[in-house]
Each structure stands twice: as C-alpha cells, then as structure tokens.
Amino acid sequence: MVLEYTPKGTCSRKFIIEHDGQKVLSLQVIGGCNGNLKGIAALVKGMDIKEVISRLDGIKCGFKDTSCPDQLAQALKNLL
C-alpha cells in the first residue's frame, strides 16, 4: 500500500510511503534537505511503523515546532 502525505511546516513538500500496514517498505521525500532525507529513508526502510513513530515523533527543526522526521511520524500515525 502507498500513503502520500503533505507535510506541514517543513521544507519538504510530499512523502510517498510504501508500507504493508506494519512496516515501512520505502520512503521517498519530495523537497527538503536531500541528503538528510535520503538517509532517513534508508534508516526507516524495513522498520516497524510503531518504532519509527516512537523514534521520530516530536523532533524539532531549529525554532520550528516540527521537522521532516516529526512529520513522517505524523503521517505514519494516520495509518494506525
């Protein structure tokens, strides 16, 4: 299954998350900090959705109230 999510309050414009309902199979991020987000995508590949949420939820970027990792957690919460 594929979830497309538009993050709020970040430089990235879209997340395309392939999942099986329990694990993240792949993550593609449109926009944002290219290298960092490719790294995050590689790290969460194959990871349990609940584990990704637990690790990334609440991370902030500078003075913003959110970040790309936090927005990924918010997107995955929508699956649960």
N, CA, C and O atoms as CSV, one atom per row, in Angstrom:
chain,resi,resn,atom,element,x,y,z
A,1,MET,N,N,0.844,-1.170,0.000
A,1,MET,CA,C,0.000,0.000,0.000
A,1,MET,C,C,0.895,1.241,0.000
A,1,MET,O,O,2.047,1.202,0.433
A,2,VAL,N,N,0.332,2.331,-0.495
A,2,VAL,CA,C,1.099,3.577,-0.576
A,2,VAL,C,C,0.304,4.695,0.094
A,2,VAL,O,O,-0.891,4.864,-0.148
A,3,LEU,N,N,0.992,5.443,0.933
A,3,LEU,CA,C,0.423,6.632,1.563
A,3,LEU,C,C,1.167,7.840,1.029
A,3,LEU,O,O,2.395,7.898,1.100
A,4,GLU,N,N,0.429,8.811,0.492
A,4,GLU,CA,C,1.023,10.085,0.099
A,4,GLU,C,C,0.599,11.105,1.145
A,4,GLU,O,O,-0.584,11.228,1.461
A,5,TYR,N,N,1.571,11.834,1.679
A,5,TYR,CA,C,1.320,12.766,2.776
A,5,TYR,C,C,1.980,14.096,2.466
A,5,TYR,O,O,3.128,14.140,2.023
A,6,THR,N,N,1.258,15.177,2.698
A,6,THR,CA,C,1.805,16.522,2.523
A,6,THR,C,C,2.199,17.048,3.904
A,6,THR,O,O,1.334,17.337,4.730
A,7,PRO,N,N,3.507,17.170,4.153
A,7,PRO,CA,C,3.951,17.654,5.461
A,7,PRO,C,C,3.596,19.119,5.672
A,7,PRO,O,O,3.462,19.886,4.718
A,8,LYS,N,N,3.446,19.489,6.931
A,8,LYS,CA,C,3.103,20.860,7.295
A,8,LYS,C,C,4.256,21.472,8.076
A,8,LYS,O,O,4.775,20.852,9.004
A,9,GLY,N,N,4.662,22.695,7.704
A,9,GLY,CA,C,5.679,23.413,8.452
A,9,GLY,C,C,7.109,22.989,8.184
A,9,GLY,O,O,7.996,23.270,8.989
A,10,THR,N,N,7.352,22.312,7.060
A,10,THR,CA,C,8.703,21.860,6.718
A,10,THR,C,C,9.049,22.256,5.289
A,10,THR,O,O,8.189,22.698,4.527
A,11,CYS,N,N,10.316,22.093,4.938
A,11,CYS,CA,C,10.773,22.377,3.575
A,11,CYS,C,C,10.325,21.298,2.593
A,11,CYS,O,O,10.116,21.577,1.412
A,12,SER,N,N,10.178,20.081,3.074
A,12,SER,CA,C,9.747,19.001,2.185
A,12,SER,C,C,8.291,19.233,1.794
A,12,SER,O,O,7.509,19.795,2.560
A,13,ARG,N,N,7.940,18.785,0.577
A,13,ARG,CA,C,6.613,19.042,0.034
A,13,ARG,C,C,5.709,17.812,0.014
A,13,ARG,O,O,4.485,17.944,0.032
A,14,LYS,N,N,6.299,16.623,-0.022
A,14,LYS,CA,C,5.479,15.411,-0.090
A,14,LYS,C,C,6.288,14.206,0.374
A,14,LYS,O,O,7.482,14.100,0.094
A,15,PHE,N,N,5.621,13.299,1.089
A,15,PHE,CA,C,6.185,11.994,1.446
A,15,PHE,C,C,5.389,10.942,0.683
A,15,PHE,O,O,4.160,10.987,0.648
A,16,ILE,N,N,6.085,10.013,0.084
A,16,ILE,CA,C,5.448,8.854,-0.533
A,16,ILE,C,C,5.961,7.646,0.240
A,16,ILE,O,O,7.127,7.267,0.126
A,17,ILE,N,N,5.070,7.049,1.027
A,17,ILE,CA,C,5.443,5.973,1.947
A,17,ILE,C,C,4.808,4.678,1.479
A,17,ILE,O,O,3.583,4.553,1.443
A,18,GLU,N,N,5.639,3.722,1.124
A,18,GLU,CA,C,5.145,2.386,0.792
A,18,GLU,C,C,5.225,1.563,2.064
A,18,GLU,O,O,6.253,1.556,2.742
A,19,HIS,N,N,4.129,0.861,2.394
A,19,HIS,CA,C,4.076,0.099,3.644
A,19,HIS,C,C,3.203,-1.134,3.457
A,19,HIS,O,O,2.462,-1.257,2.482
A,20,ASP,N,N,3.312,-2.040,4.419
A,20,ASP,CA,C,2.464,-3.230,4.398
A,20,ASP,C,C,1.471,-3.233,5.558
A,20,ASP,O,O,0.855,-4.256,5.858
A,21,GLY,N,N,1.323,-2.076,6.208
A,21,GLY,CA,C,0.430,-1.963,7.353
A,21,GLY,C,C,1.157,-2.106,8.675
A,21,GLY,O,O,0.661,-1.666,9.712
A,22,GLN,N,N,2.340,-2.724,8.644
A,22,GLN,CA,C,3.133,-2.904,9.861
A,22,GLN,C,C,4.544,-2.361,9.725
A,22,GLN,O,O,5.136,-1.910,10.705
A,23,LYS,N,N,5.084,-2.402,8.520
A,23,LYS,CA,C,6.458,-1.961,8.288
A,23,LYS,C,C,6.511,-0.951,7.151
A,23,LYS,O,O,5.696,-0.974,6.229
A,24,VAL,N,N,7.503,-0.058,7.249
A,24,VAL,CA,C,7.777,0.870,6.159
A,24,VAL,C,C,8.621,0.114,5.137
A,24,VAL,O,O,9.706,-0.368,5.463
A,25,LEU,N,N,8.136,0.011,3.917
A,25,LEU,CA,C,8.872,-0.692,2.872
A,25,LEU,C,C,9.804,0.249,2.121
A,25,LEU,O,O,10.903,-0.138,1.724
A,26,SER,N,N,9.353,1.498,1.926
A,26,SER,CA,C,10.208,2.511,1.293
A,26,SER,C,C,9.633,3.883,1.599
A,26,SER,O,O,8.453,4.030,1.916
A,27,LEU,N,N,10.497,4.883,1.497
A,27,LEU,CA,C,10.106,6.271,1.710
A,27,LEU,C,C,10.771,7.126,0.653
A,27,LEU,O,O,11.984,7.049,0.453
A,28,GLN,N,N,9.984,7.934,-0.020
A,28,GLN,CA,C,10.510,8.919,-0.961
A,28,GLN,C,C,10.028,10.280,-0.484
A,28,GLN,O,O,8.848,10.459,-0.186
A,29,VAL,N,N,10.950,11.244,-0.411
A,29,VAL,CA,C,10.608,12.591,0.034
A,29,VAL,C,C,10.870,13.569,-1.111
A,29,VAL,O,O,11.948,13.577,-1.704
A,30,ILE,N,N,9.871,14.384,-1.405
A,30,ILE,CA,C,9.992,15.411,-2.434
A,30,ILE,C,C,10.298,16.727,-1.721
A,30,ILE,O,O,9.553,17.145,-0.834
A,31,GLY,N,N,11.395,17.379,-2.110
A,31,GLY,CA,C,11.808,18.620,-1.480
A,31,GLY,C,C,12.581,18.349,-0.198
A,31,GLY,O,O,12.849,17.197,0.145
A,32,GLY,N,N,12.931,19.406,0.498
A,32,GLY,CA,C,13.650,19.270,1.759
A,32,GLY,C,C,15.142,19.086,1.563
A,32,GLY,O,O,15.658,19.273,0.461
A,33,CYS,N,N,15.826,18.723,2.622
A,33,CYS,CA,C,17.283,18.530,2.621
A,33,CYS,C,C,17.595,17.155,2.043
A,33,CYS,O,O,17.504,16.143,2.738
A,34,ASN,N,N,17.957,17.129,0.792
A,34,ASN,CA,C,18.076,15.901,0.021
A,34,ASN,C,C,18.897,14.808,0.708
A,34,ASN,O,O,18.409,13.691,0.877
A,35,GLY,N,N,20.106,15.105,1.097
A,35,GLY,CA,C,20.968,14.084,1.688
A,35,GLY,C,C,20.433,13.550,3.007
A,35,GLY,O,O,20.412,12.340,3.232
A,36,ASN,N,N,20.002,14.452,3.872
A,36,ASN,CA,C,19.469,14.025,5.171
A,36,ASN,C,C,18.232,13.155,5.003
A,36,ASN,O,O,18.082,12.145,5.690
A,37,LEU,N,N,17.351,13.544,4.094
A,37,LEU,CA,C,16.112,12.792,3.929
A,37,LEU,C,C,16.342,11.452,3.237
A,37,LEU,O,O,15.615,10.493,3.493
A,38,LYS,N,N,17.343,11.376,2.367
A,38,LYS,CA,C,17.705,10.067,1.796
A,38,LYS,C,C,18.237,9.163,2.901
A,38,LYS,O,O,17.979,7.960,2.907
A,39,GLY,N,N,18.986,9.753,3.840
A,39,GLY,CA,C,19.493,8.985,4.973
A,39,GLY,C,C,18.369,8.470,5.850
A,39,GLY,O,O,18.375,7.305,6.249
A,40,ILE,N,N,17.397,9.330,6.157
A,40,ILE,CA,C,16.250,8.907,6.961
A,40,ILE,C,C,15.485,7.811,6.245
A,40,ILE,O,O,15.070,6.834,6.869
A,41,ALA,N,N,15.291,7.961,4.932
A,41,ALA,CA,C,14.573,6.950,4.146
A,41,ALA,C,C,15.284,5.600,4.225
A,41,ALA,O,O,14.640,4.560,4.357
A,42,ALA,N,N,16.609,5.621,4.144
A,42,ALA,CA,C,17.367,4.367,4.226
A,42,ALA,C,C,17.248,3.747,5.616
A,42,ALA,O,O,17.165,2.526,5.747
A,43,LEU,N,N,17.241,4.577,6.644
A,43,LEU,CA,C,17.170,4.066,8.016
A,43,LEU,C,C,15.806,3.466,8.363
A,43,LEU,O,O,15.735,2.472,9.087
A,44,VAL,N,N,14.723,4.060,7.853
A,44,VAL,CA,C,13.393,3.556,8.226
A,44,VAL,C,C,12.929,2.402,7.343
A,44,VAL,O,O,11.939,1.743,7.663
A,45,LYS,N,N,13.623,2.148,6.246
A,45,LYS,CA,C,13.234,1.045,5.358
A,45,LYS,C,C,13.267,-0.273,6.129
A,45,LYS,O,O,14.289,-0.633,6.714
A,46,GLY,N,N,12.147,-0.983,6.123
A,46,GLY,CA,C,12.036,-2.262,6.810
A,46,GLY,C,C,11.718,-2.151,8.292
A,46,GLY,O,O,11.560,-3.168,8.969
A,47,MET,N,N,11.622,-0.920,8.809
A,47,MET,CA,C,11.376,-0.713,10.233
A,47,MET,C,C,9.881,-0.777,10.540
A,47,MET,O,O,9.050,-0.383,9.721
A,48,ASP,N,N,9.558,-1.271,11.713
A,48,ASP,CA,C,8.181,-1.314,12.190
A,48,ASP,C,C,7.639,0.112,12.305
A,48,ASP,O,O,8.331,1.003,12.798
A,49,ILE,N,N,6.418,0.325,11.855
A,49,ILE,CA,C,5.812,1.651,11.853
A,49,ILE,C,C,5.776,2.246,13.257
A,49,ILE,O,O,6.082,3.425,13.437
A,50,LYS,N,N,5.410,1.449,14.248
A,50,LYS,CA,C,5.349,1.954,15.625
A,50,LYS,C,C,6.726,2.378,16.127
A,50,LYS,O,O,6.833,3.340,16.887
A,51,GLU,N,N,7.766,1.684,15.720
A,51,GLU,CA,C,9.130,2.031,16.111
A,51,GLU,C,C,9.556,3.356,15.471
A,51,GLU,O,O,10.189,4.188,16.121
A,52,VAL,N,N,9.208,3.544,14.202
A,52,VAL,CA,C,9.530,4.805,13.521
A,52,VAL,C,C,8.855,5.958,14.260
A,52,VAL,O,O,9.487,6.978,14.532
A,53,ILE,N,N,7.582,5.798,14.581
A,53,ILE,CA,C,6.846,6.844,15.295
A,53,ILE,C,C,7.513,7.135,16.631
A,53,ILE,O,O,7.723,8.294,16.989
A,54,SER,N,N,7.842,6.092,17.358
A,54,SER,CA,C,8.447,6.254,18.682
A,54,SER,C,C,9.774,7.007,18.617
A,54,SER,O,O,10.082,7.789,19.517
A,55,ARG,N,N,10.554,6.785,17.578
A,55,ARG,CA,C,11.865,7.421,17.465
A,55,ARG,C,C,11.805,8.849,16.916
A,55,ARG,O,O,12.638,9.681,17.274
A,56,LEU,N,N,10.826,9.139,16.050
A,56,LEU,CA,C,10.827,10.421,15.336
A,56,LEU,C,C,9.810,11.442,15.833
A,56,LEU,O,O,9.960,12.636,15.573
A,57,ASP,N,N,8.791,10.997,16.534
A,57,ASP,CA,C,7.730,11.891,16.997
A,57,ASP,C,C,8.293,12.975,17.919
A,57,ASP,O,O,8.990,12.675,18.888
A,58,GLY,N,N,7.986,14.228,17.610
A,58,GLY,CA,C,8.370,15.335,18.477
A,58,GLY,C,C,9.705,15.992,18.164
A,58,GLY,O,O,10.063,16.983,18.800
A,59,ILE,N,N,10.455,15.461,17.193
A,59,ILE,CA,C,11.736,16.079,16.826
A,59,ILE,C,C,11.452,17.439,16.181
A,59,ILE,O,O,10.568,17.563,15.333
A,60,LYS,N,N,12.206,18.444,16.592
A,60,LYS,CA,C,12.024,19.796,16.055
A,60,LYS,C,C,13.205,20.178,15.178
A,60,LYS,O,O,14.307,19.652,15.333
A,61,CYS,N,N,12.962,21.101,14.254
A,61,CYS,CA,C,13.999,21.621,13.357
A,61,CYS,C,C,14.215,23.090,13.696
A,61,CYS,O,O,13.358,23.928,13.414
A,62,GLY,N,N,15.352,23.399,14.296
A,62,GLY,CA,C,15.625,24.781,14.669
A,62,GLY,C,C,14.556,25.324,15.593
A,62,GLY,O,O,14.258,24.733,16.631
A,63,PHE,N,N,13.980,26.458,15.209
A,63,PHE,CA,C,12.949,27.096,16.025
A,63,PHE,C,C,11.536,26.674,15.626
A,63,PHE,O,O,10.558,27.160,16.193
A,64,LYS,N,N,11.430,25.777,14.658
A,64,LYS,CA,C,10.119,25.300,14.221
A,64,LYS,C,C,9.563,24.327,15.261
A,64,LYS,O,O,10.311,23.725,16.032
A,65,ASP,N,N,8.246,24.186,15.266
A,65,ASP,CA,C,7.600,23.250,16.185
A,65,ASP,C,C,7.586,21.823,15.656
A,65,ASP,O,O,7.113,20.915,16.340
A,66,THR,N,N,8.100,21.615,14.450
A,66,THR,CA,C,8.089,20.300,13.821
A,66,THR,C,C,9.358,20.140,12.989
A,66,THR,O,O,10.231,21.008,13.001
A,67,SER,N,N,9.453,19.035,12.273
A,67,SER,CA,C,10.587,18.749,11.392
A,67,SER,C,C,10.127,17.694,10.397
A,67,SER,O,O,9.026,17.156,10.515
A,68,CYS,N,N,10.969,17.403,9.423
A,68,CYS,CA,C,10.624,16.329,8.485
A,68,CYS,C,C,10.484,14.986,9.212
A,68,CYS,O,O,9.532,14.257,8.935
A,69,PRO,N,N,11.395,14.628,10.131
A,69,PRO,CA,C,11.196,13.372,10.858
A,69,PRO,C,C,9.890,13.367,11.660
A,69,PRO,O,O,9.178,12.363,11.675
A,70,ASP,N,N,9.573,14.477,12.322
A,70,ASP,CA,C,8.325,14.560,13.087
A,70,ASP,C,C,7.123,14.428,12.159
A,70,ASP,O,O,6.153,13.750,12.498
A,71,GLN,N,N,7.176,15.067,10.996
A,71,GLN,CA,C,6.072,14.970,10.047
A,71,GLN,C,C,5.920,13.550,9.505
A,71,GLN,O,O,4.806,13.112,9.220
A,72,LEU,N,N,7.025,12.832,9.362
A,72,LEU,CA,C,6.941,11.423,8.974
A,72,LEU,C,C,6.200,10.638,10.053
A,72,LEU,O,O,5.355,9.798,9.744
A,73,ALA,N,N,6.515,10.912,11.312
A,73,ALA,CA,C,5.811,10.244,12.413
A,73,ALA,C,C,4.319,10.567,12.357
A,73,ALA,O,O,3.491,9.681,12.565
A,74,GLN,N,N,3.963,11.829,12.077
A,74,GLN,CA,C,2.558,12.213,11.990
A,74,GLN,C,C,1.863,11.476,10.842
A,74,GLN,O,O,0.727,11.025,10.984
A,75,ALA,N,N,2.546,11.361,9.719
A,75,ALA,CA,C,1.982,10.635,8.568
A,75,ALA,C,C,1.716,9.179,8.941
A,75,ALA,O,O,0.665,8.628,8.614
A,76,LEU,N,N,2.673,8.565,9.624
A,76,LEU,CA,C,2.521,7.153,9.990
A,76,LEU,C,C,1.451,6.953,11.058
A,76,LEU,O,O,0.813,5.901,11.098
A,77,LYS,N,N,1.246,7.938,11.917
A,77,LYS,CA,C,0.167,7.848,12.906
A,77,LYS,C,C,-1.178,7.739,12.200
A,77,LYS,O,O,-2.094,7.094,12.710
A,78,ASN,N,N,-1.303,8.361,11.036
A,78,ASN,CA,C,-2.557,8.280,10.273
A,78,ASN,C,C,-2.865,6.850,9.843
A,78,ASN,O,O,-4.024,6.495,9.630
A,79,LEU,N,N,-1.817,6.028,9.716
A,79,LEU,CA,C,-2.030,4.629,9.316
A,79,LEU,C,C,-2.614,3.803,10.459
A,79,LEU,O,O,-3.365,2.851,10.248
A,80,LEU,N,N,-2.244,4.198,11.677
A,80,LEU,CA,C,-2.679,3.422,12.842
A,80,LEU,C,C,-4.044,3.896,13.281
A,80,LEU,O,O,-4.598,3.374,14.249
